[in-house]
């Protein structure tokens, strides 16, 4: 379990590098609903984390906030990942 936790932390830190590599003023912004926005950065980080964490927990499903591609079964364990940064949460 500790090995999985350490690898998860490493993946999250790598996700931070993805965020830092983008210039926010150039990030494409999409509207999901009223006062509900998502950037290309959000999509990229979410895809990265889902891919990396699936390697660690292949038997799990990953339900992500931004993606419309969530495919999961209630027969498997589920991991839910909230956006790393969402202005509407603050």
C-alpha positions as CSV (number, residue, x, y, z in Angstrom):
1,X,0.0,0.0,0.0
2,X,2.8,2.4,0.8
3,X,4.4,1.8,-2.6
4,X,1.1,2.7,-4.3
5,X,0.8,5.8,-2.2
6,X,4.3,6.9,-3.1
7,X,3.7,6.4,-6.8
8,X,0.4,8.3,-6.5
9,X,2.2,11.2,-4.9
10,X,4.8,11.1,-7.7
11,X,2.0,11.1,-10.3
12,X,0.3,14.1,-8.6
13,X,3.6,16.0,-8.6
14,X,4.1,15.3,-12.3
15,X,0.6,16.6,-12.9
16,X,1.7,19.8,-11.2
17,X,4.6,20.1,-13.7
18,X,2.0,19.8,-16.5
19,X,0.1,22.6,-15.0
20,X,3.2,24.8,-14.6
21,X,4.2,24.1,-18.2
22,X,1.2,26.0,-19.5
23,X,0.8,29.7,-19.6
24,X,-2.7,30.2,-18.2
25,X,-3.3,33.3,-20.4
26,X,-2.9,31.0,-23.5
27,X,-5.0,28.1,-22.2
28,X,-8.2,27.3,-24.2
29,X,-11.3,27.7,-22.0
30,X,-14.5,25.8,-22.5
31,X,-17.9,26.5,-21.1
32,X,-19.6,23.5,-19.5
33,X,-22.5,25.4,-18.1
34,X,-23.5,28.6,-16.3
35,X,-20.4,29.8,-14.5
36,X,-18.8,26.4,-15.0
37,X,-15.6,26.5,-17.0
38,X,-12.8,24.0,-17.8
39,X,-9.5,24.6,-19.5
40,X,-7.4,22.5,-21.8
41,X,-5.0,22.3,-18.8
42,X,-7.7,20.6,-16.8
43,X,-8.3,18.0,-19.5
44,X,-4.6,17.3,-20.0
45,X,-4.0,16.8,-16.3
46,X,-7.0,14.7,-15.8
47,X,-6.0,12.4,-18.7
48,X,-2.5,12.1,-17.4
49,X,-3.6,11.2,-13.9
50,X,-6.2,8.7,-15.1
51,X,-3.6,7.0,-17.2
52,X,-0.9,6.9,-14.5
53,X,-3.2,5.8,-11.7
54,X,-4.7,3.1,-13.9
55,X,-1.2,1.6,-14.2
56,X,-1.1,1.5,-10.3
57,X,-4.6,0.2,-9.8
58,X,-5.6,-1.6,-13.0
59,X,-8.6,-3.2,-11.4
60,X,-10.1,0.2,-10.5
61,X,-12.3,2.5,-12.5
62,X,-11.6,6.2,-12.6
63,X,-14.4,8.7,-12.5
64,X,-13.2,12.1,-13.5
65,X,-15.0,15.4,-13.1
66,X,-14.2,17.1,-16.5
67,X,-14.2,14.1,-18.8
68,X,-17.3,13.0,-20.7
69,X,-15.5,9.6,-21.4
70,X,-16.1,8.1,-18.0
71,X,-16.6,4.4,-18.4
72,X,-17.1,2.5,-15.2
73,X,-18.8,-0.4,-13.6
74,X,-20.1,-0.6,-10.1
75,X,-18.7,-4.1,-10.0
76,X,-15.1,-2.7,-9.6
77,X,-13.6,-0.4,-7.1
78,X,-13.9,3.3,-8.1
79,X,-11.5,6.2,-7.7
80,X,-13.1,9.7,-8.1
81,X,-10.8,12.6,-9.0
82,X,-11.9,16.2,-8.5
83,X,-10.4,19.0,-10.5
84,X,-7.0,20.1,-9.2
85,X,-8.1,23.7,-9.4
86,X,-11.6,24.9,-10.0
87,X,-12.4,28.6,-9.5
88,X,-16.1,27.7,-8.8
89,X,-15.0,25.8,-5.7
90,X,-13.6,28.8,-4.0
